[in-house]
């Protein structure tokens, strides 16, 4: 159960990082491709429900980078805590 709590914390952290990246990137892209790319994201706890999210390619790239950084940071924190115990 303790491991599942850590995984849940990781998911929440990554989602928060993605939200921050989207908020920061909505200011303007400076003349790039402004077409929206829409993706269906499954809702947590449901096999059927999904929400549609639409962002530009640059925004999707920033979201992916932010999620990667957040996940790496969380993994590093968890492994550091476990090795120090």
N, C-alpha and C positions, 0 to 999 in steps of 0.2 A: 504494500500500500504506500509506503514511503517513496518508492520509485515512481509510482503513478502520480503522486503529488508533484514530484520534480518535473515530470513530463508535462503535466498541466501547467505548471509555472513557466516552463519553456515556451509552450504554445501561446500563453497570454503575453509573455514578453515579446515574442516575435510579432504578434499581431499589433501590439502597441508601437513597436518600432516601425512597422509598415505604415501605420496611421500617421505617424510623425513625418515619415518620408513623403507621403502623399500631400500632407498639409504644406510642407516646405516647398514642394515642387509645383504647386498650383499657381505660383506667382507669374509664370511666363517662361517660355522655352527659348525665346530669342531667335525665332525664324526657322525652326525645324519642321518636321512633319507633324502636323497637328491632328491627324486623323485618329479617331478613337479605336482602340482594340478592346473588344468586350470578351470577358471570360466568365464562365459559370463556376462559382466557388461553392462547394458543398457546405451546408450548414452543419455545425457540430451537433452530433446526437441524432442525425437523421440520415437515412439512406436515400431519401427521395428529394428532400428540399434542397434548393441551391439558390444563391443570390447572384445576380448579374452585376459585375463590376466593369466599368469602362474607363480606361485611361489611355494616354498616348504611349507610344513605345518608350520614350524617355522616362515617363513616370513608372511604367512597368519595370524598366531597368533599375531605377532607383529603389523601388519596392523590393526587388529581388536582392539587390546589394545590401539593403538595410536588413533584410531577413537573414542573409548570410552572416553579416557581422554580428547580429544579435544572437543567432544560434551558436556561432563560434565562441562568443563571450560567455554565454550560459554554460556551454560544455566545458570551457576552461575553468569557470568558477566551480562547477560541480566536481571536476576531477581534482582540482586543488583542494577542496574541502575534504574529499574522500581520502586523498593521500596524506593529508595532515591530521586525520583522526587517529 
